[in-house]
Amino acid sequence: MRLPSFAYHAPHSLDQALKIKGELGAQAPVLAGGTDLIVNLKHQLSSPAALISLRNVKELKGIQAKPDSLIIRAATTLMEIRSNEAIQTHFPILVKAVESVGALGIQGFRGTIGGNLCSQPRCILYNQSRFWRSGKAKCHRTGGKECLALAGSESCNSICSGDTVPVLVALSAQLSIAGSGGQRTLPVADFFTSKGESPFNLAPDEIVTEIRLPIPWAPLSWSYQRISLRSAVDFPLVNAAAVAIINKEKVDSFRLVLSALGPAPVALKEAEAVVKGKKPDSAMVREAGEIALRAAEGIVVENASTSKAYRVKMAAIVAGRAVEEALGL
């Protein structure tokens, strides 16, 4: 498959990149590692007028440790995150998630944290060749007015599949976003719109620049779980992140986040209420699984390589495993 024709911009500073982005807007997507974007271009899922490469923008690379937080710049490679001592110390759950992305070559050479976070949601009825799609009706993402996976849906139900997504939400990460109007900060949890055709709260002239991780006040007990058809170079069918702070045998803080079910990650606040303030026990695992099952039933549609019924059941299993491990049961 061949790439479509487009202009190529390789700015050497963030200001230059923002200027070009401000002029071209949505017609010029940002190219980080390209492991997602280039594949989509080859499938002719979009035909942009230009690409803005961030490979020469040094301001968007690197990790900075502060007294109360770690700052990961958006174009930092996944391998650099894996090997960073501060991240290994404070956020080993992020290391575990990063290790699940693609394969070592992708993590070290191309894949970036910003690229994984901003990967376009996937749907088996959309992520196909142009010839394959020509035999189907148009959906929300191809200019139509329906979702091929869920009749009557007013928006696209494609799947947010980034491995780092539920982890960043569980860690209460914040994004720094820059555009022609200046900079703003947004929780990762609010970055997702739940609409697959326009999945991110990002204006056409904006670029994600940094991810800020607040350092927890006590050591985290954690778990990252995923299920996929293959052990490498594959997207999760469902994934989950659980983080807890356990003090004097009681759970002081707890978060459980599911993803790869629909267009946005889902924080299971009901499960948090079941666990917080109590001594961990096996009943919590069962209750969390039941909560995850109910949540998945309301989100999952038939748009993946496995059935809805399977993914719903796996959501309960993955959530249970995450809670069990995070609570040390």
C-alpha positions in Angstrom: 0.0 0.0 0.0 1.3 3.4 -0.9 1.2 6.6 1.1 -1.0 9.5 -0.3 0.7 12.7 -1.4 1.2 15.4 1.2 3.5 18.2 2.2 6.0 17.5 4.9 7.0 19.9 7.6 9.8 19.3 10.0 10.0 22.3 12.4 13.0 22.6 14.8 11.0 24.3 17.6 7.6 24.1 19.3 6.9 27.7 18.2 7.5 26.7 14.6 5.3 23.6 14.9 2.5 25.6 16.5 2.7 28.3 13.8 2.3 25.6 11.1 -0.4 23.9 13.0 -2.3 27.2 13.4 -2.1 27.9 9.7 -3.1 24.4 8.5 -5.2 23.1 11.4 -6.9 19.7 11.0 -5.4 19.4 7.5 -2.0 18.8 9.0 -2.0 16.1 11.7 1.1 15.8 13.9 3.5 13.0 13.2 5.3 11.7 16.3 6.6 8.1 15.9 4.1 7.3 13.1 3.3 3.8 14.2 -0.4 4.5 14.1 -0.7 7.4 11.7 1.4 6.0 8.8 -0.6 2.7 8.8 -3.8 4.7 8.7 -2.5 6.8 5.8 -1.6 3.7 3.8 -5.1 2.4 4.3 -6.3 5.8 3.0 -8.3 6.4 6.1 -7.4 10.0 5.7 -5.7 12.2 3.1 -4.2 15.2 4.9 -2.7 18.1 3.0 0.4 17.9 5.1 2.2 16.3 8.1 4.0 18.1 10.9 6.9 15.9 12.1 8.0 16.5 15.7 11.2 14.5 15.4 13.4 17.6 15.5 11.5 19.5 18.3 13.8 18.9 21.3 11.4 20.8 23.6 9.0 17.8 23.3 11.4 15.2 24.4 12.7 14.1 27.8 11.6 13.5 31.4 11.9 16.1 34.1 11.7 15.2 37.8 10.2 17.8 40.1 9.6 17.6 43.9 5.8 16.9 43.5 5.6 15.5 40.0 7.3 13.9 37.0 6.9 15.7 33.6 7.1 13.5 30.5 7.2 15.4 27.3 4.9 14.1 24.6 7.6 13.0 22.1 9.6 11.0 24.6 10.1 7.4 23.4 8.5 4.5 25.2 11.9 2.9 25.7 13.2 6.0 27.5 10.2 5.8 29.8 10.9 2.1 30.5 14.5 2.8 31.5 13.9 6.0 33.5 14.9 5.5 37.1 12.3 8.0 38.5 9.4 6.4 36.6 10.6 2.9 37.7 10.6 4.1 41.3 7.3 6.1 41.5 5.2 4.6 38.6 6.2 1.0 37.8 2.7 0.5 36.5 3.5 2.9 33.6 6.6 0.9 32.8 4.4 -2.3 32.7 1.9 -0.7 30.3 4.7 0.7 28.1 6.2 -2.8 27.9 2.9 -4.0 26.4 3.0 -1.6 23.4 4.0 -3.2 20.1 7.4 -4.7 20.5 10.9 -3.6 21.5 11.7 -2.1 18.1 8.5 0.1 18.2 9.2 1.2 21.8 12.8 2.2 21.2 12.7 3.6 17.7 9.3 5.0 16.9 6.7 4.8 19.7 6.1 7.8 21.9 4.0 8.4 25.0 2.1 11.2 23.3 1.5 9.0 20.2 0.1 6.1 22.2 -2.2 8.5 24.1 -3.4 10.1 20.9 -3.8 7.0 18.8 -7.0 7.0 16.8 -9.7 4.7 18.1 -10.1 1.5 16.2 -13.0 -0.4 14.6 -12.9 -3.6 12.6 -15.5 -2.1 10.3 -13.3 1.0 9.7 -9.6 0.0 9.9 -9.6 -1.8 6.6 -8.4 -1.0 3.1 -10.2 1.5 0.9 -11.4 -1.3 -1.4 -12.9 -3.2 1.6 -14.6 -0.1 2.8 -16.1 0.6 -0.6 -18.5 -2.3 -0.2 -19.9 -0.9 3.0 -22.2 2.1 3.8 -20.5 5.2 5.1 -20.2 5.5 8.8 -19.7 8.5 11.2 -15.9 8.5 10.5 -16.2 8.4 6.7 -18.8 11.1 6.3 -22.0 9.1 6.9 -24.6 9.4 9.6 -24.7 6.0 11.2 -22.5 3.6 13.1 -22.1 0.3 11.3 -21.5 -1.5 14.6 -24.5 -0.1 16.4 -27.6 0.8 14.4 -29.2 4.1 15.5 -26.1 5.3 17.4 -25.6 9.1 17.0 -21.8 8.8 17.3 -18.9 6.4 16.4 -18.3 3.6 18.8 -14.7 2.7 17.8 -12.3 1.5 20.5 -9.7 3.5 22.4 -6.8 1.0 22.5 -3.8 2.7 23.9 -2.0 0.7 26.6 -1.0 3.8 28.5 -4.5 5.3 28.6 -6.1 3.5 31.6 -2.8 3.9 33.6 -2.5 7.6 33.0 -6.2 8.1 34.0 -5.7 5.9 37.2 -2.6 8.0 38.1 -4.6 11.3 37.8 -2.2 12.5 35.1 -2.6 16.0 33.6 -1.9 17.1 30.0 -0.3 20.3 28.9 -1.8 21.4 25.6 -0.4 24.3 23.5 -2.1 26.2 20.6 -2.4 29.6 19.0 -4.4 30.8 22.0 -1.7 29.8 24.5 -1.4 26.8 26.9 -4.0 25.0 28.9 -4.0 22.0 31.3 -6.5 19.1 31.1 -6.8 15.9 33.1 -6.2 12.9 30.9 -9.6 11.6 32.0 -11.2 14.7 30.3 -9.1 14.4 27.1 -11.5 11.8 25.7 -14.9 12.9 24.2 -16.5 9.4 24.0 -17.1 10.1 20.3 -15.0 8.0 18.0 -15.3 10.4 15.0 -13.8 13.2 17.1 -12.2 11.4 20.0 -10.1 14.1 21.7 -10.7 17.4 23.4 -8.2 19.0 21.1 -8.7 22.1 18.9 -7.4 21.9 15.3 -4.5 24.2 16.1 -3.4 22.4 19.3 -0.6 20.0 20.2 -0.2 17.9 23.3 3.1 18.9 24.8 3.5 17.3 28.2 2.1 14.7 30.6 2.4 15.5 34.3 2.2 12.7 36.9 1.7 13.8 40.5 4.0 11.8 42.8 1.8 9.9 45.3 2.1 10.7 49.0 2.7 7.0 49.8 4.0 4.0 47.8 1.4 2.7 45.3 0.2 -0.8 45.1 -0.8 -1.4 41.5 -1.7 -3.7 38.7 -1.9 -3.4 34.9 -3.8 -6.1 33.1 -4.6 -6.7 29.5 -6.0 -9.4 27.2 -5.1 -9.6 23.5 -5.0 -12.2 20.8 -1.2 -12.1 20.5 1.4 -11.5 23.2 3.1 -8.8 21.1 2.4 -6.3 18.3 -1.3 -6.4 19.1 -3.9 -4.0 20.6 -5.7 -5.0 23.8 -9.2 -6.4 23.6 -9.7 -5.0 27.1 -7.2 -3.6 29.6 -7.4 -2.3 33.1 -5.3 -0.3 35.6 -5.8 -0.4 39.4 -3.8 1.7 41.8 -4.1 1.8 45.6 -2.5 3.2 48.7 -2.9 0.8 51.7 -2.3 2.2 55.1 -2.7 0.2 58.3 -4.3 -2.6 56.5 -7.0 -0.3 55.0 -7.4 1.1 51.6 -6.8 4.9 51.8 -6.9 5.5 48.1 -8.1 3.4 45.1 -8.8 3.8 41.4 -9.9 1.3 38.9 -10.0 2.2 35.2 -11.1 0.0 32.2 -10.3 0.8 28.6 -10.4 -0.8 25.1 -14.1 -1.2 25.5 -15.3 1.9 23.6 -14.1 5.4 22.5 -13.0 6.5 26.0 -11.6 4.9 29.2 -14.0 4.3 32.0 -13.2 5.0 35.7 -15.3 2.6 37.8 -16.2 4.9 40.6 -18.6 2.4 42.0 -15.8 -0.1 42.5 -13.7 2.6 44.2 -16.5 3.2 46.7 -16.6 -0.6 47.4 -12.9 -0.7 48.2 -12.0 2.6 49.8 -11.6 2.8 53.5 -11.9 -1.0 54.0 -9.6 -3.9 54.7 -9.0 -5.8 51.4 -10.8 -9.1 51.0 -11.8 -11.4 48.2 -15.4 -10.1 48.2 -14.0 -6.8 46.7 -12.6 -8.7 43.7 -16.0 -10.3 43.0 -17.9 -7.0 43.4 -15.4 -5.2 41.1 -15.8 -7.9 38.5 -19.6 -7.5 38.6 -19.4 -3.7 38.3 -17.0 -4.0 35.3 -19.4 -6.5 33.7 -22.3 -4.1 34.0 -20.2 -1.2 32.7 -18.9 -3.3 29.7 -22.4 -4.4 28.8 -23.4 -0.8 28.2 -20.4 0.1 26.2 -19.1 -2.8 24.1 -20.5 -3.3 20.5 -19.7 -5.8 17.8 -16.7 -4.0 16.3 -13.6 -6.0 17.3 -12.0 -9.2 16.2 -13.8 -11.1 19.0 -17.5 -11.0 19.9 -19.2 -8.6 22.3 -20.0 -11.4 24.7 -16.4 -12.4 25.0 -15.1 -8.9 25.6 -17.8 -8.2 28.2 -16.8 -11.3 30.1 -13.1 -10.5 29.8 -13.8 -7.0 31.2 -15.0 -8.6 34.4 -12.0 -11.0 34.5 -9.4 -8.3 33.8 -11.0 -5.9 36.4 -11.0 -8.7 39.0 -7.3 -9.6 38.3 -6.3 -5.9 38.6 -8.1 -5.4 41.9 -6.7 -8.7 43.3 -3.2 -7.8 42.5 -3.4 -4.2 43.5 -4.8 -5.1 46.9 -2.3 -7.8 47.4 -4.9 -10.6 47.7 
